[in-house]
Amino acid sequence: MIYLLNNEKILVCVYYGPNGERLIRRGGELANLLQCPLFVLSVIPLRENELDQTQERYMAEWQMKCDEYGATFIVKPNKDRKASEIIAETAKNLHITQLIIGQSGQTRWQEITRGSFVNELLNQIGETDLHIVAVQRMDEQITDTHERGIRVAVFKEGPHYIIGNKESGGNPVASGLFFKELNTDFDTGLLKIKTDQEVQYLKISHGKVIDSSLFQNREMYAKDED
């Protein structure tokens, strides 16, 4: 691709879930319009060689989408740093002018207690333009890749959060609809959960919530109120 003589550079941020390709496509369309370089960043909670089969599939699909748009795919592990810090640092190092992220599933109480993820980014990216793409309603699209949703509860088990039925024992910390991936013998798929009138989709692998920050933050907030 031949770029025009401008300073525009686009960075798309993707996370596990079916909306990654949509974000890359939005970034690719904008890059084609502006005739500028496109970068795609995935901040992962594990080292790349520790990804499970489903996560690896997402990564492979994103790489194929990046190849389609001539984008550079970047993967960075998230250890003890906030995702917003890694995104802002990457944007600064690459001299990004346009940053694209998906609509945050952060609830109102999370914004009050921990601050808005968007505001954190805005405070760190300087003059970079921020585009927030609304997350699609996934109930219809999900039926092509997942089984019919079933009601499950979320329980805390040591440092982890797992899904089960209410007869499993213990006090559930939340409940929602679990969409199991087709052609798998494990409880791997997506958990649809509603909080403060907002809907979030959490990645489930072998019965365990991959990103449990929602429940950890809620637990921390409850302790602060006591």
N, C-alpha and C positions, 0 to 999 in steps of 0.2 A: 504494500500500500504506500502511495506517495502522499506525504503530508504537506499541507500548506505551510507557509512561513508564519506560524503563530505559536504562542506559548501555552496553548491549551493541553492539558493532560488529565485524563479521567481515571479515577480509582473506584471500583465497585467492591463493596464488602459483602461477603456471603457467609451464611452459617448453615448447619445441617438442616435440611428440610426441603420441601418441594418448591420453595420460592426462589432458590438460588438461580436457576436457569432464567427465570423471569427478570431478575435483577441484572444478570449478565446481558440478556437481550436488550434491556433498556439502555444499559451502558454502551453496548455495541451500536445501537441505533444513533445515540448521541455522538459517539466517536466518529461514525461515518458522516454524520451531518457536519461536524466541525473539522473533519479530516485531521484527527489528532490521535496520539497513542492511547491505548487502553490497557489498564492494569486491573487485575482481579485479586483481591486479598481474602484469604480465609484464616481467621484466628481460631485455632483448635485448642481444646483443653488438654490434649495428650500429645505425645510425640507422634510423628507421622507413622512410625512403624508399629504403633500400638492401636491403630484404628481398627474397629470391627468391620465385618464384611459390608454392612449397610453403609457405614461411613465411607469406606473405600469406594463403594459404588457411586456415592454422591460426588466424591472427589474426581473420579474418572469421568463422570458426566460433565462436570464443570470444566475439566481440562479439554474435553472435546468441544464444548461450547466456546471456550477461549480460542482454541485453534480455528474455529469457524470465523471468529471476528478478528483474528490476528492479535489477540490479547496476550499479555504476559501474566501467567498464573503464579501467585506468591502464597506460600503457606507458612504461617508463623505460629509456634506453640505458645499458649498462654499459661504461664506458670504462676508467678506471684504478682503479676501486673494486671491492671484493668485493660479490657479490650479497647476502650476508648484511647488509652495511652499508646497502645501498639498501633492502632489505626492512625492516630495523629502523627506519630513518629514516622511511619511509613509514608504518609502523605507529604510530610516535610522533606524527607530524604529524596523522594521522587519528584519534588516540585509540582505536586498535584494542584490543579486549579478547580476541578469539579469532582466532588465526592458524592457517591450514591450509596445509600443504605436502605434497608427495609424498614417499614414502620415498626417502631418499638412496641413490644408486648408488655412494657413496663406498666404497672398499675399506678393509680394515683397515690396510694400510701407509700409505694416504693419511691416515687418522686419526692415525697415529703421527707422521708427518713434518710434516703441515700442520694438524692439529687437526680435530676433527669439525665439519662444517657446522652440525649441530644444536646442538652446544655453543656455537659462535660466536653463533648466534641467541639461545640462552637467556641468554647473557651480556649481550646488548644490548637485549632486549625487555622487561626488567623483569618486571612482574606479568602481562603478557599470557599467556593460556593458549595452548599450542602443541599442535595436533593433527597427527599424522603419519599420512597415509593410505597404506596398503600399495599398492605398484604391482601391478597385475594381471598375470598371465601373459598375454602378448600373442600367443603363437604361433597360437592359434586365430582370434582376432579379426583378425589381420594379413592372413590369406588373402583377405579381402574387398577389400582395397585394394592389396595388393602381390603380386608374383610369388613363386613358390617360392624359398626361400632357397638361395643358392649359396655355396660356400666361397671366401673371398677372404683376401688378406693386406693388411696396412697398412704402407705405406712412408713414410719421411720424405722430403719433397721441398722443400728450402729451409726456410722457416718453417712449411710446411703438412704435413699428413698426408693421404695419398691411398690409395685402395684399388686393388688390382690382383691378378693371379694370381702365383703364386710363380715363374713363368717370366719375370716382368717384369724381373728383375735386381735386384741390391741385396739388403740384408739386411732382412727384414720385422721390424717392431717388435711385431707382434701378428697374430692371425688371428681370423676369425669368420665368421658367416653374414650375407650381404647380401641384404636383401629389397628388390628394386627396385619402385618405385611403378608401378602399372598405367598404361598409356596415356602413357608418356613415352619419349623417345628418349635420355634422358640417364641417367647413373648416379646417380640421385636416389632416396633411400629411407631405410631404416634398417639399421644394422649391429648385429647381436647379438653381443656379445662377453662372454666369461666370464673373470673375474679373481677369484682368491682365493675360489673357490666362490660368487661372486655374479655375477648376469647384469645387464648394462647394455645399453640400446638407444641408440646414438649416431646423430644425424641426419647423413645424407650428402647433399650437394648437388653435382651435377656431378663426382662422384668424390672430393670433398674432405670431410674430417670437419669439421663446423661447429664443434663444441666439442671442441677437442683437448687440453683441460686434463689428461685422464687420461694421455695419452702424454707431455705436457710434464712433469708431475709425476713420472712414472716415470723420465724421463731425468734430471731434477734429482736424484732420489733415488740413481740409479746413480752420478752424479758425486760425490755426498757420500760414498759408500762407498769410492770409489777413493782 
